[in-house]
Amino acid sequence: MAPRNAQPRKRPEAFPEQLEKDPNHHLAGPFLPQTPLPSTTPSRTGSPVSSSGFLSASRRVPPWWLQWATNPYTALKILITPVVLCLNWHFVTPYVAPGLPNPFAPIFLLSGYIPDSKPEDPRYSKTYSDLVFLVYYIVFFSFVREYLAIKVARPLGRYFGLRKEAKLDRFAEQFYALVYFTFFGAWGYVSDHFLFVKNLSQSPFSASCVSYRPFGTRPNTFGLASTLHLPSLTHTNMPQPDYPHWDMPAELKRYYLMQFSYWCQQFIVLILGLEKPRKDYKELVAHHFVTLWLVGWSYFLNLTIIGSAVYMSMDIPDAFLALSKLLNYIQWERAKIVTFVTFIGVWTYFRHYLNIKMLWSTLFESYMVPEASHQWNWSEGVYLVWWLLPAAFTSIFALQVLNLFWYWLMWRILIRAIITRVADDDRSDDDDDDDEPPTANGKQD
């Protein structure tokens, strides 16, 4: 028999309710009502910091060989070094050994220029130096992220009344996300639209004036390449009729590699735990892995058109998501609701409508690719064998499954906000409140 004073056992919450009330979920957490800002959240004066003198208490201190990932001053030293060496080579070497190519330029500048491309339309191919370029800009984005956090985002958060170190860290993360996704979303759209209009008068089946050179090899006079025909927002054909896209304009190659560097840097942050992980850590790791897998192979297999479309479909809605999270942190309730509703509309178009068009195209429009491209031929730069398009479909579909999971959660959050008006509550669990380190008197802020 149960004890007389025993409390009745609570029925465990269902999975959706657990997610919606989880303050550490990357989507649901920031939309929970926040701690009132001015009066009930005093600032902490004795917050411990790392030996570097700038990390907050909630940040994990990396080993010495990864200091560049969290210390912007270490990252800046690494970034400046090849630039100084490149300038030194450029101004000194001509007097010592004229004609020697600069070995430091490909570290931070594009490589693979095709000499016989048109001067008014220079093109670039893939080279092994692209790997060094990726590494350099991984460090670059680490520098930008941390510098913005220290010099802009955290002071801005304090200005709006945020005091907790963990909350300031989350505010800085979303501020960087807003800056990055706004810039690259606009760059991707404008660049793709400009290049599409530029090549609109050319036939999508016309042959290129230059031949394929895989990774800097000698020209192949029988190479099958064609004029780049970039898609606008409504051109999402996976099997492009002008495949392969190996001769890239400078804008496309720079955009593609810098985006790739960003996602690599974010993946490093997740895997090494340089930031405190949220409860949906596995979801985010899966999303980053599928993204890197998709855009990496699309670059290697000369499918850069679909890679750029995937980039753009993620960047633009993520900018609205970051903005709505920032507005929630500073408790601008009406602006937050308007932005979140707008975000759902933008997400629906980019993350679902366009992605589904890509999936449809992958399955049913393979006839658009020239028959000669349906082979694995390194020297020709064509790799569309029978299993490649199903593999691409699987990757995009996996991305769509993750997006649908978050989409379902977003609608639950919106419907709950409309019905229950929880945003009007004056107090609820904050994002990372439970993990805030105690102050000198042993209490939490």
C-alpha positions as CSV (number, residue, x, y, z in Angstrom):
1,M,0.0,0.0,0.0
2,A,1.3,3.4,-0.9
3,P,2.2,5.8,2.0
4,R,-0.6,8.1,3.1
5,N,1.4,11.3,2.4
6,A,2.9,10.1,-0.9
7,Q,2.6,12.6,-3.8
8,P,0.8,11.4,-6.9
9,R,3.2,10.6,-9.7
10,K,3.1,13.0,-12.6
11,R,2.4,11.7,-16.1
12,P,5.6,12.1,-18.1
13,E,5.3,14.8,-20.7
14,A,5.1,13.8,-24.4
15,F,8.1,14.4,-26.6
16,P,6.7,17.6,-28.3
17,E,6.0,19.2,-24.9
18,Q,9.5,18.4,-23.7
19,L,10.9,20.1,-26.7
20,E,8.7,23.2,-26.4
21,K,9.6,23.7,-22.8
22,D,13.3,22.9,-23.2
23,P,15.2,26.1,-22.5
24,N,18.3,24.7,-24.2
25,H,16.8,23.7,-27.5
26,H,18.3,25.8,-30.3
27,L,14.8,26.6,-31.7
28,A,12.3,26.4,-28.9
29,G,14.5,27.7,-26.1
30,P,15.0,31.3,-27.2
31,F,11.3,31.7,-27.7
32,L,10.4,30.9,-24.1
33,P,9.6,34.0,-22.0
34,Q,12.7,35.6,-20.7
35,T,13.7,36.9,-17.3
36,P,12.6,40.6,-16.8
37,L,15.6,42.6,-17.7
38,P,16.3,45.6,-15.4
39,S,15.3,45.0,-11.9
40,T,15.5,41.3,-11.3
41,T,18.7,40.5,-13.1
42,P,21.7,42.2,-11.4
43,S,25.1,42.1,-13.0
44,R,27.7,39.8,-11.7
45,T,31.0,41.4,-10.7
46,G,33.2,38.5,-10.0
47,S,32.8,36.3,-13.1
48,P,35.8,34.0,-13.6
49,V,37.6,34.2,-16.9
50,S,40.1,32.0,-18.6
51,S,43.8,32.6,-18.7
52,S,43.3,34.3,-22.1
53,G,41.5,37.1,-20.3
54,F,38.5,37.3,-22.6
55,L,36.5,34.0,-22.4
56,S,33.3,34.0,-20.3
57,A,32.7,31.5,-17.6
58,S,30.4,29.4,-19.7
59,R,32.9,28.9,-22.5
60,R,35.2,25.9,-22.6
61,V,38.9,26.7,-22.9
62,P,40.4,24.8,-25.8
63,P,44.0,23.4,-25.9
64,W,46.8,25.6,-27.0
65,W,46.7,24.4,-30.6
66,L,43.1,25.5,-30.9
67,Q,43.4,28.9,-29.3
68,W,42.7,30.5,-32.7
69,A,39.1,29.1,-32.5
70,T,38.2,31.2,-29.5
71,N,40.8,33.9,-29.2
72,P,40.5,36.5,-31.9
73,Y,43.9,37.9,-31.3
74,T,45.6,34.6,-31.9
75,A,43.5,34.1,-35.0
76,L,44.4,37.6,-36.3
77,K,48.1,36.7,-36.0
78,I,47.6,33.6,-38.1
79,L,45.6,35.5,-40.7
80,I,48.2,38.3,-41.0
81,T,51.2,36.0,-41.4
82,P,50.6,34.7,-45.0
83,V,49.5,38.3,-46.0
84,V,52.9,39.7,-44.9
85,L,54.8,36.8,-46.5
86,C,52.9,37.3,-49.7
87,L,53.6,41.0,-49.8
88,N,57.3,40.4,-49.0
89,W,57.5,37.9,-51.9
90,H,55.7,40.2,-54.3
91,F,58.1,43.2,-53.6
92,V,61.4,41.4,-52.9
93,T,61.5,38.3,-55.1
94,P,61.5,40.1,-58.5
95,Y,64.9,41.5,-57.6
96,V,66.3,38.1,-56.5
97,A,64.6,35.5,-58.8
98,P,62.2,37.1,-61.3
99,G,59.4,35.0,-62.6
100,L,58.9,32.7,-59.6
101,P,55.2,32.3,-58.7
102,N,54.1,33.6,-55.3
103,P,53.5,30.5,-53.1
104,F,51.6,32.4,-50.4
105,A,48.9,34.0,-52.6
106,P,46.8,30.8,-52.9
107,I,46.4,30.7,-49.1
108,F,44.0,33.6,-49.1
109,L,43.4,34.4,-52.8
110,L,41.7,32.3,-55.4
111,S,43.8,29.9,-57.4
112,G,43.2,27.9,-60.5
113,Y,42.8,30.7,-63.0
114,I,42.2,29.4,-66.5
115,P,44.6,31.3,-68.8
116,D,42.7,30.8,-72.0
117,S,39.4,32.1,-70.6
118,K,38.0,35.4,-71.9
119,P,39.6,38.4,-70.2
120,E,36.1,40.0,-69.7
121,D,34.9,36.7,-68.1
122,P,37.7,35.1,-66.2
123,R,37.1,31.5,-65.1
124,Y,38.6,29.3,-62.4
125,S,38.9,25.6,-61.9
126,K,39.4,23.4,-58.9
127,T,42.9,23.0,-57.5
128,Y,44.5,21.4,-54.5
129,S,45.3,24.9,-53.2
130,D,41.6,25.2,-52.5
131,L,42.1,23.1,-49.4
132,V,44.6,25.6,-48.0
133,F,42.1,28.4,-48.9
134,L,39.5,26.6,-46.8
135,V,41.7,26.3,-43.8
136,Y,42.6,30.0,-43.9
137,Y,39.0,31.1,-44.0
138,I,38.1,28.7,-41.2
139,V,40.4,30.7,-39.1
140,F,39.0,33.9,-40.6
141,F,35.5,33.1,-39.6
142,S,36.6,32.2,-36.1
143,F,38.2,35.6,-35.8
144,V,35.1,37.4,-37.1
145,R,32.9,35.4,-34.8
146,E,34.8,36.1,-31.6
147,Y,35.7,39.7,-32.5
148,L,32.0,40.6,-33.1
149,A,31.1,38.8,-29.8
150,I,33.6,40.8,-27.7
151,K,33.5,44.2,-29.3
152,V,29.9,44.4,-30.6
153,A,27.4,41.8,-29.5
154,R,28.2,41.6,-25.7
155,P,28.3,45.4,-25.2
156,L,25.1,45.6,-27.2
157,G,23.5,42.9,-25.1
158,R,24.4,44.8,-21.9
159,Y,23.0,47.9,-23.3
160,F,19.6,46.2,-23.7
161,G,19.8,44.9,-20.1
162,L,21.2,41.4,-20.4
163,R,23.5,40.5,-17.5
164,K,23.9,36.8,-17.3
165,E,27.1,35.5,-18.9
166,A,25.4,32.5,-20.5
167,K,22.6,34.8,-21.9
168,L,25.2,37.2,-23.3
169,D,27.0,34.2,-25.0
170,R,23.8,33.1,-26.7
171,F,23.0,36.7,-27.7
172,A,26.5,36.9,-29.3
173,E,26.0,33.7,-31.1
174,Q,22.7,34.9,-32.7
175,F,24.2,38.3,-33.5
176,Y,27.0,36.7,-35.4
177,A,24.5,34.4,-37.2
178,L,22.4,37.4,-38.2
179,V,25.5,39.2,-39.6
180,Y,26.7,36.1,-41.5
181,F,23.5,34.9,-42.9
182,T,22.3,38.4,-43.9
183,F,25.6,39.1,-45.8
184,F,25.9,35.7,-47.5
185,G,22.2,35.4,-48.2
186,A,22.3,38.7,-50.0
187,W,25.6,37.9,-51.7
188,G,24.3,34.5,-52.9
189,Y,21.1,36.0,-54.3
190,V,22.7,39.0,-56.0
191,S,25.6,37.0,-57.3
192,D,23.4,34.2,-58.7
193,H,21.0,36.6,-60.2
194,F,23.7,38.7,-61.8
195,L,25.5,35.8,-63.3
196,F,22.2,34.3,-64.5
197,V,21.2,37.5,-66.3
198,K,24.8,37.8,-67.7
199,N,24.5,34.4,-69.3
200,L,20.9,34.5,-70.2
201,S,21.5,35.3,-73.9
202,Q,23.8,32.2,-74.2
203,S,22.4,28.8,-75.0
204,P,22.5,26.4,-72.0
205,F,23.7,23.8,-74.4
206,S,26.5,25.8,-75.9
207,A,30.0,24.5,-75.5
208,S,32.6,26.5,-73.5
209,C,35.5,28.1,-75.2
210,V,37.9,26.4,-72.8
211,S,38.6,22.7,-72.1
212,Y,38.5,20.9,-68.8
213,R,41.5,20.8,-66.5
214,P,41.0,18.7,-63.4
215,F,43.1,20.1,-60.6
216,G,45.5,22.0,-62.8
217,T,46.3,19.2,-65.3
218,R,47.0,19.9,-68.9
219,P,44.2,21.0,-71.2
220,N,42.0,18.3,-72.8
221,T,40.9,19.3,-76.3
222,F,38.0,16.9,-76.1
223,G,36.7,18.2,-72.8
224,L,33.0,18.5,-72.4
225,A,32.3,21.8,-70.6
226,S,29.7,24.5,-71.2
227,T,28.8,28.0,-70.3
228,L,27.8,28.5,-66.8
229,H,24.0,28.9,-66.5
230,L,23.3,29.9,-63.0
231,P,19.8,29.5,-61.5
232,S,17.7,32.2,-60.1
233,L,15.3,31.4,-57.3
234,T,13.1,29.5,-59.7
235,H,15.9,27.7,-61.4
236,T,16.5,24.7,-59.2
237,N,17.1,22.0,-61.7
238,M,19.4,19.4,-60.2
239,P,20.7,17.9,-63.5
240,Q,21.7,21.1,-65.3
241,P,21.7,20.8,-69.1
242,D,25.1,22.5,-69.2
243,Y,26.8,20.1,-66.8
244,P,29.7,20.0,-65.8
245,H,30.2,23.4,-64.1
246,W,33.9,23.1,-63.6
247,D,34.9,26.5,-65.1
248,M,33.6,28.8,-62.4
249,P,33.5,32.6,-62.4
250,A,35.5,34.2,-59.6
251,E,32.3,35.2,-57.8
252,L,31.0,31.7,-57.7
253,K,34.2,30.0,-56.6
254,R,34.9,32.6,-53.9
255,Y,31.3,32.4,-52.6
256,Y,31.3,28.6,-52.6
257,L,34.6,28.1,-50.8
258,M,34.0,30.8,-48.2
259,Q,30.6,29.2,-47.5
260,F,32.3,25.8,-47.2
261,S,34.8,27.3,-44.8
262,Y,32.0,28.7,-42.6
263,W,30.2,25.3,-42.3
264,C,33.5,23.6,-41.6
265,Q,34.3,26.1,-38.8
266,Q,30.8,25.6,-37.3
267,F,31.2,21.8,-37.5
268,I,34.6,22.1,-35.6
269,V,32.9,24.2,-32.9
270,L,30.2,21.6,-32.5
271,I,32.4,18.5,-32.5
272,L,35.1,19.9,-30.2
273,G,32.6,21.4,-27.8
274,L,34.0,24.9,-27.9
275,E,30.6,26.2,-27.1
276,K,28.3,24.7,-24.5
277,P,26.0,22.3,-26.5
278,R,22.3,22.6,-26.5
279,K,19.9,19.8,-26.0
280,D,19.4,19.2,-29.7
281,Y,23.2,18.7,-30.2
282,K,22.7,15.5,-32.2
283,E,20.2,17.2,-34.6
284,L,22.6,20.1,-35.3
285,V,25.6,17.7,-35.8
286,A,23.5,15.7,-38.3
287,H,22.4,18.8,-40.1
288,H,26.0,20.1,-40.4
289,F,27.3,16.7,-41.5
290,V,24.7,16.4,-44.3
291,T,25.3,19.9,-45.4
292,L,29.1,19.4,-45.6
293,W,28.6,16.1,-47.3
294,L,26.3,17.6,-49.9
295,V,28.2,20.8,-50.8
296,G,31.6,19.0,-50.6
297,W,30.8,16.3,-53.1
298,S,28.9,18.8,-55.3
299,Y,32.1,20.9,-55.5
300,F,34.3,17.9,-56.3
301,L,31.9,16.5,-58.9
302,N,31.4,19.8,-60.7
303,L,27.8,20.2,-59.5
304,T,28.4,23.7,-58.0
305,I,25.0,24.9,-59.3
306,I,23.1,22.7,-56.9
307,G,25.5,23.5,-54.1
308,S,25.0,27.2,-54.4
309,A,21.2,26.7,-54.5
310,V,21.5,24.7,-51.2
311,Y,23.6,27.4,-49.6
312,M,21.1,30.1,-50.5
313,S,18.1,28.0,-49.4
314,M,19.6,27.8,-45.9
315,D,21.1,31.3,-45.4
316,I,18.1,33.6,-46.1
317,P,15.7,31.9,-43.6
318,D,18.4,31.5,-41.0
319,A,18.9,35.3,-41.0
320,F,15.2,35.8,-40.0
321,L,15.5,33.1,-37.3
322,A,18.6,34.8,-35.8
323,L,16.8,38.2,-35.8
324,S,13.7,36.8,-34.1
325,K,15.9,35.2,-31.4
326,L,17.7,38.5,-30.8
327,L,14.4,40.3,-30.4
328,N,13.2,37.7,-27.9
329,Y,16.3,38.1,-25.8
330,I,15.8,41.8,-25.5
331,Q,12.0,41.3,-25.0
332,W,10.7,43.3,-28.0
333,E,7.6,41.1,-28.0
334,R,5.6,42.5,-30.8
335,A,8.6,42.8,-33.2
336,K,9.6,39.2,-32.2
337,I,6.1,37.8,-33.2
338,V,6.1,39.7,-36.5
339,T,9.6,38.5,-37.3
340,F,8.9,34.9,-36.3
341,V,5.7,34.8,-38.5
342,T,7.8,36.2,-41.4
343,F,10.5,33.7,-40.7
344,I,8.0,30.8,-41.0
345,G,6.9,32.1,-44.4
346,V,10.5,32.5,-45.7
347,W,11.5,29.1,-44.2
348,T,8.5,27.5,-46.0
349,Y,9.6,28.8,-49.4
350,F,13.3,28.3,-49.2
351,R,13.7,25.2,-47.0
352,H,10.7,23.3,-48.3
353,Y,9.3,24.5,-51.6
354,L,12.7,25.0,-53.3
355,N,14.2,21.9,-51.7
356,I,11.2,19.8,-52.9
357,K,11.7,21.2,-56.4
358,M,15.4,20.0,-56.2
359,L,14.2,16.6,-55.2
360,W,11.7,16.4,-58.0
361,S,14.3,17.6,-60.5
362,T,16.8,15.0,-59.3
363,L,14.3,12.1,-59.9
364,F,12.5,13.2,-63.0
365,E,14.8,15.6,-65.0
366,S,17.9,13.6,-65.6
367,Y,17.1,13.6,-69.3
368,M,18.3,17.2,-69.4
369,V,21.9,16.2,-68.9
370,P,23.8,15.4,-72.2
371,E,24.1,11.7,-72.8
372,A,27.9,12.1,-72.9
373,S,27.9,13.2,-69.3
374,H,26.5,9.9,-68.0
375,Q,29.9,8.4,-67.2
376,W,32.6,8.7,-64.6
377,N,35.5,10.3,-66.5
378,W,38.2,12.1,-64.6
379,S,39.8,13.6,-67.7
380,E,36.5,15.0,-69.0
381,G,35.2,16.2,-65.6
382,V,31.9,14.3,-65.8
383,Y,30.7,12.0,-63.1
384,L,27.0,11.5,-63.6
385,V,26.9,7.7,-63.5
386,W,23.7,5.9,-62.8
387,W,24.0,6.0,-59.0
388,L,25.0,9.6,-58.5
389,L,21.6,11.3,-58.8
390,P,20.0,8.8,-56.4
391,A,22.8,9.5,-54.0
392,A,22.3,13.3,-54.4
393,F,18.5,12.7,-53.8
394,T,19.2,10.9,-50.6
395,S,21.4,13.7,-49.3
396,I,18.9,16.4,-50.1
397,F,16.1,14.3,-48.7
398,A,18.0,13.8,-45.4
399,L,18.3,17.5,-45.2
400,Q,14.6,17.9,-45.9
401,V,13.7,15.4,-43.1
402,L,15.6,17.5,-40.6
403,N,14.0,20.7,-41.9
404,L,10.6,19.1,-41.6
405,F,11.2,18.2,-38.0
406,W,12.1,21.8,-37.2
407,Y,9.2,23.1,-39.3
408,W,6.8,21.0,-37.3
409,L,8.2,22.4,-34.1
410,M,8.0,26.0,-35.3
411,W,4.3,25.7,-36.0
412,R,3.7,24.2,-32.6
413,I,5.5,27.2,-31.0
414,L,3.5,29.7,-33.1
415,I,0.2,28.0,-32.4
416,R,1.0,27.8,-28.7
417,A,1.9,31.5,-28.6
418,I,-1.4,32.4,-30.3
419,I,-3.6,30.3,-28.1
420,T,-1.9,30.6,-24.7
421,R,-0.2,34.0,-25.0
422,V,2.8,32.6,-23.0
423,A,4.9,35.5,-24.2
424,D,3.0,37.7,-21.7
425,D,4.2,35.7,-18.7
426,D,6.5,37.7,-16.4
427,R,8.9,34.8,-15.6
428,S,9.9,31.5,-17.0
429,D,13.0,29.3,-17.3
430,D,15.7,31.2,-19.2
431,D,18.0,29.8,-21.7
432,D,20.9,28.4,-19.6
433,D,19.7,29.9,-16.4
434,D,20.2,26.7,-14.5
435,D,23.8,26.5,-15.6
436,E,24.7,30.0,-14.5
437,P,27.7,29.8,-12.1
438,P,27.1,31.2,-8.6
439,T,28.3,34.6,-7.4
440,A,30.6,35.2,-4.5
441,N,27.7,34.8,-2.0
442,G,26.9,31.4,-3.3
443,K,23.7,32.4,-5.1
444,Q,22.8,32.7,-8.7
445,D,22.0,36.0,-10.3
